[in-house]
Amino acid sequence: MHNIKVIEVRQSVFAHNEKKADELRLKLKEQGTYLLNVMSSPGSGKTTLLVALINLLKEKLRIGVMEADIDARVDADKVHGLTGVKTIELHTGGACHLDAKMCEEGLDALGVDGLDLVILENVGNLVCPAEFDTGSASNLNILSIPEGDDKPLKYPLMFQVCSAFVFSKIDTMPVFDFSIERAKANILKLNGKARFFPVSAKTGEGMDELAAYIYETVRAFKEGR
């Protein structure tokens, strides 16, 4: 039987990645650059939300963006065109996630000198990205109203590894059977320290609160708090 061998390989892969992630995290800390890993399912509105968020923060923070996709550069072009911040596209070669080595290669290509905040828009997926530590300072999940409030029950790891949760597209609440309180309760069962931000990038509702949270988090990081 070779089952035990497969388990050993899997453990080895994750252990190697975690070591690389810790090294990258320390390197970024020394450089004073905060890496925010943003994860969600496809269609959650991450790119639109990030454009609105960056435009609220770019006068206060020096920001760079890494857009991860299996192929195409649509999102990178959109972010750069609508915000003007330094942006690169990362093609994963078919992989459904980024690991720490891929992320480090992207950061080297982006160039983080002088950047306060780098936002990584991970591949749209609620499974694989949650399994691989990218070396980020923190993880943020975007859960859109049309997806339903039961996603934390179906994909628990994603909601365990993130520290902040954005409920996006709240302007669609009247159309969908989504309870923010139920979603919060489902997440808090997995993650007692979770922070929540109901927002609409379309109307701007809640965006100032989210921007303030990101700004204060980055400032505290840079001040060593």
HELIX and SHEET records of a PDB file:
HELIX    1   1 ASN A    3  GLN A   31  1                                  29    
HELIX    2   2 LYS A   46  LEU A   57  1                                  12    
HELIX    3   3 VAL A   74  THR A   83  1                                  10    
HELIX    4   4 ALA A  100  LEU A  110  1                                  11    
HELIX    5   5 CYS A  128  GLU A  131  1                                   4    
HELIX    6   6 ILE A  145  GLU A  147  5                                   3    
HELIX    7   7 LYS A  151  LYS A  154  1                                   4    
HELIX    8   8 PRO A  156  VAL A  161  1                                   6    
HELIX    9   9 ILE A  170  THR A  172  5                                   3    
HELIX   10  10 ILE A  180  LEU A  188  1                                   9    
HELIX   11  11 MET A  207  LYS A  222  1                                  16    
SHEET    1   A 7 LYS A  86  HIS A  91  0                                        
SHEET    2   A 7 ILE A  63  ASP A  69  1                                        
SHEET    3   A 7 LEU A 117  GLU A 121  1                                        
SHEET    4   A 7 TYR A  34  SER A  40  1                                        
SHEET    5   A 7 SER A 138  SER A 144  1                                        
SHEET    6   A 7 ALA A 164  SER A 168  1                                        
SHEET    7   A 7 ARG A 195  PRO A 198  1                                        
END                                                                             
